[in-house]
Amino acid sequence: MWYVGCEERREVEVIDSEVLGWTSLAKCSFSGTKLVYSFGDTIKIKDVGINKPSTMISYGSAVEEKYYLDDIAFTKDDEMILAIFNTGFLHPNVGESSSAIVKFWSAVNGEPVHSLYVDYEIDCMKLAPDNKLFAVGSKRHSRVTKFEDGFAYWIDDQAEECPIYVWDMIDEWKCMKLSGHTSDVNSIVFFEDCSKMVSCSNDGKIIIWNTVTGELIKKLQGHSGAVTSILLTPDGTHVISCSVDETIRVWNVDSGKCEHVLHAHKASIYSLVMSNDKSLFASMSDDGTIKMWSIGDFQLLYTINVLSPDDMAYSYDDKYFYVSNSMGNINVYDVNTGGCISSYRDMGTYLSSNPNFGMLLSSGSRGIIELQMEPLQDLIEYAQNLYRYRELTNEERVKYYLQPRN
């Protein structure tokens, strides 16, 4: 095995060499103690640093064939994993509308915990910082018009809304349905105190919600096209948004007014990522560039040119910035200068980083999961934190997540 380092070429650990075929979903837990990834009709949970068999969840018998696995994640106490299943091209029932299932399993033994059913496909999901609320944003309603040669053909149902559903995972899975968007909901972000959240949609609207009452607090309108991604500034006073209209906008949460319009990209902007110390954010565009911005004065720092960029992530200490492209290559950049330090081929398209520990997961067509760690001294600190974390109770773990990181 070999790690991929940034200051020098290190070895990269191959997590599972037995996985064959496309592996597009891979996530590390918030604590960094577990990994979850999928292949075929199986979800695999692996403990980091412990030599014991992985927990296998075969969901083929628990989910109808018309559904496909669209996303997976850990809850913030590491006790459960959740998986989102949407209807797709294998849906055989003509006239039936799209829908989704969210299933929860124990991350300890793989036993089923709970299932949620939604009358829409799910486009995004978000867990609240307090590990109590869980929200999903829906896609436009559609139905199967015909099933031919093994594939379903869909048409929009022209539904008047694309609701957001919020469940209380502590209080008997009580559910709120939030209505306000009329097209696919692309992103949801909770405020730090979990009393509010903000969402964005293809309808061009950004909405701030009260998560206690479900009330629509404020609409932020000004983009001329679909709003594809949003971030919250560290103090919760501003929303940062990007759109297919080629602009990034900065909104005042209290007044609802747009205070900055950033014109730098020359094509649709479809992703924003914030550094772990919350001092920077990056924007990714169809123009083949990624731009690094400062938070506060919102100045453009530098531009990275990437052929067909697909995903991006900061290292846990914000020293390095990783970018994958559609060919499965990963470039590593120095965050301070924007200079490319190293490049790796055929490493995977999808990136998942952990802000608390030095790991980066990549997955893709090679069908294996790779774990990237920072240099040796950080590995030692990671191992110490790992075993210290395992001694905490569930309540202490949730508090641990909310602690500020140095």
N, C-alpha and C positions, 0 to 999 in steps of 0.2 A: 504494500500500500504506500501511497505518497501524499504529503500535504501540499496544498497550493498556498504558498506564502506571498507576501507582497514585497518585502525587502530583499528576499532571495527566493530561489526556487525551492520549495519544500514539498513534502509528500502530501497527497490528498487521500483521505481515507475513503475507500469504497465501502459504503454501508451495507449493501446487499448485492452480491454478485450473482445471486440466483434469480433475481427478478428479470424477466424477459419481456420485451415489448415496450410500448409507450408508457411512461410513468410521468404524468403531468402534474400530479398533486403530491406535495411534500411539505410538511410543516414541522417546526420544532415547538415544543411547549414554551410557555412564558418563562418558566424557571430554567429551561435548558436541560432538564433531566430526561426528557422523552422525545422521540421522533414518531411521526405518523406519516404513512405514505400508502399509495394505492397502486394496484396493478391487477388487470383482469377484473374479476368481481370480488376481489379481496382487499381488505384494509389491514395494514400491518402496523403494530405499535411496538416500538423498540426502546428499551431503557439504555441511556447513554452511560458508558463506563462500567456496565455490569454484564458479565458473561453468563447470560441466561437466555432461554428460548424467547423469541418474540411472541406477542399475543396476536393471534390471527382472527380476523372477523370476516367471515364469508357472508356477504349480504345478498347473494343471488337468490336465496330462498325467501328472504325477508322483504324484498322489494320486487314489484312487478317488472316484467321485461320492458315495459314501455318507458321506464325511468332509467336515467343514466346518472352516474356520480359526477357532480359538478364542482363541489368544494368540500374541504374537510378542515377542521380546526380543533384545538384544545380549548376547554374552558380554563379560566385563569387560575384555578386551584389544582390543575393537572388531574382532577378526578374523573373527568369525562372527556370524550371526543364527540364532536357532532359532525354529521355529514348531510349535505344538501343534495337531493335527487330531483332533477327536473325531467319533464317529458321531452322526448327528442324524436329523432328521425326513425326510430323503431316502433313508434306508436301505431298500432294496427287498427284502432277503432275510429272509423270515419264518422265525423260529426261530433266527436268528443272534444272538449276544450282542454287547454293546457292546465297543468297543475304541478304541485311540488310536494315533496315529503322531506321533513327534517328529522333525522334519527339521532338519538343520543345513546352511546354505549359507555360502559365503565372503561376507563383507561387502565385500570388495574387488571381486570380479568376478562374484559371483552363482553360482559353480559349486557343485554339490552336494558335501557333505563326508561326511555320515554320516546314517543313519536308525535310529531306535529304535522298537520295536513293543511295545505294552503291551496286556494282555488286559482292561483296564478303561478306562473313560473317565477323563480327567485333570481334576481340579478345581482344582489349584493347582500352581505350580512355583516353584523358588527356586535361584539360583546362589550358591555359597559365596563368601565374600569373597576367597579365594585363587584363584578362577577355576579350581579343580580339580574340585570336586564339583558335581553337578547333581542336584536332587531333584524328584520330582513326587509329589503326593498324589492318590489315586484316588477316584472316585465309586462308589456302589453299583452292583453288576453288574445289568444289565438285558438283556432280549432283545425282539426284534420279535415281536409277536403277530399283526399284520396290516398290510398295505400297501394303502391305499385312497385314491383321489382324489389320488394323488401324495404322500401323507404316510404315514410309518411310525408305528405305535402301539406303545408300549413298556410292559413290565411288569417290576417288580423280580424278580430271580432269587433273592432271599433268600439271597445269599451271606453266609458267616460272617465275612468280613473285607473291609476296604478298605485294601489295603497301600500302603506308601510305597516307591518305587523310588529308589535312589541310584546314580548312575553316576560313575565316575572318568574324566573326559574326557582325562586325561593318560596313564593306565595302561591302554591298550587297551580303553577303555569297559567296564571290569569293572563288574558290577551287583550290588547288594545289595537284597534284598526284605525290608522291615521289616513285621512283622505285629503288630498290637496294637489298631488301630481297627476298628470294626464298622459305621461309617457314613461318609459323605462327609468327606474330609480337607479342611478349609477354608483352612488356612494352615500354612506351614513357615518357620521362622526359624533360621538358623545362628548359633552362638556365634562371637565374633570370631576365636578361634583355630581354628575349623572342626573341633574334636575332638568337639563335640556339636551337636545341633540339637533344636528343640522343635516339636511339631506339635499342632494342635487339630482337633476333629472334631464332626460332628453327634451323635456318640454321647455328648457331654458330657464327654469326657476330654481332658486335656492330657498329652502324653507327652514325656519327655526321652530322647533316644537317643544312644548312642555311635556316631559316624559312622565309626570305624575298624573296630569289630567288628560293628556292627549290633545290639548289645545294647540292650534296653529298660532304661534306668537307673531311671526313676521315673515314676509316674503321679500327676498332680495332679487330684484329684477333689473337687468341691464344688458346681459349677454344676448346676442342676436342669433344664437344657435344652441345646440345641446351643451349642457354643462357636464363635463365628463369626470371631474375629480375635484375634491375639496379638502382643505386642511384647516385646522384651528391654530391660531397663534398660541404660544405657551400660556399667556395670561387670559386667554379666552375672550379677548376684546375684539378680535378681528377674524373674519373668514377669508381664506384665500381660495380662489376658484379658477379653473381653466375650462376652455371651451373649444368647440370646433370653429368658432369665429376668430381663432388665432390669437386671442388675448388671454391674459391673466388679470384677474380683478381682485382687489383687496377691499373688503366691506367692513364697516363699523357695525358691530353686533347691536349696540344700543340704538343707534339712529337708523340703521338699515341703509345708510348711504354708501355709495362706492367712493372710496377715497383715493385709490390708485388704479390706473389702467396701464398694464405693462405690455408694450408692443415690441416683441423681439422675434417671435417665431413667424414663419411664412407659410404655415399649413396648420391643420387641426392639431390641437394639444390634447392629449388623451390621458396623461398621468402626472400626478404630483407626489413627491416623496419628501418627507421632512427628516433632517438629521436627528440623531438620538439626543443631542444636547439642545435641540430646537433652535439653533441659531441660523441654520441654512435650510433651503429647500431646493429641489431640482424639478425641472419640468421636462417632459419628453414629448416630442412632436413628430408628426408624419413628414416633416421637412428634413428628417435625418439628423436632427441635433438634440442634444440635451443641454439645458442651460442651468447654471448654478446661480442662486439668488441669496442675498442676505435677508434675514427677517429683522424688521425694525425700520430700516430705511428702504428696503425692497429694491436694492441696487443689483444690477446684473454684474456678476463677478467674472465669469468666463463661459465659453461655449465649448462643448465636446461634440465632435462630428463622428457619428456612428452609422454604418450601413445597416438599415432596417432594424433599429433598436426595438427590443421587445419587452425587457424588464430591467429594473434598476434597484439597488439597495446600498445603504451605507454600512460600513463595518461597525461593530458595536462601540468602538471608541472614536468613530468618525474620522479616522485617519485616512481611510480608503473608501473608494466609491466603485461599486461593481456594476457593469452593464452587460447584459446578454443581448444577442441579436437573434433573428429568425433562423440563422444557420446553426445555432447552438454554440456559438463562440462566446466567451466571457473575457472582457477587458477589465483591468484593474487600474484605477486612476488615483493619483495623489489628490486628496480633497483640497489642500491648500493651493496647489498650483494648477490643477486640472491636467497635469501631464500623465500620459499613459505609462505605467510602470511595467506591466506584463500583460500578455494575452494567452489565452488557452483555448484550444480548438475542441469541438465536439464535447462540450462539458454540460450542455443542457440549456433549455430555453427559459425555464421558470426559476426564479430566485426567491428564497425565503430566509430572512435574517432574524437574529434574535438580539434585541437591544441590550440584554443583561449579560450575555456571555458571548465569547468569541466564536460564533459559528455561523456558517452560511450554507444553506442547502441549495443544490441545483438538481434539476431533474428534466428529463426529456426523452427523446427517441431512443437513447441507448438503453433505457429501461433499468438504470441503476441510480441509486441515490448517493450523492457525494457530500461529505461533510468537510467544511473548511474551517480551520482554526487559525488564530493569530499565533505569534511566536511563542517560544517555550515558556517564558515566565508567565504569560497569560494563561497557558494551558494548566500550569500548576495552580494558579489562583482560581481558575475555572473548576478544577477538581475539588479544591477546598470548599468553594461555595456550594458545589453540587452535593457533597455529603452533609454539609451544614444545613442545607435546605431540606434534605430528606428527614431531618429530625423535627421539623416544624409541624404543628397541627394545621388543619385546613384553614382555621381562622387566622392563624399567624401567617400562613402563606399569602392570603389575600392582602394583609397589611404589608407584607414584604414587597408585593408588586407595586404598591402605592408609594413606597419610599423613593425619594429623589435619588438619582444615581450620580456618583461623582464623575 
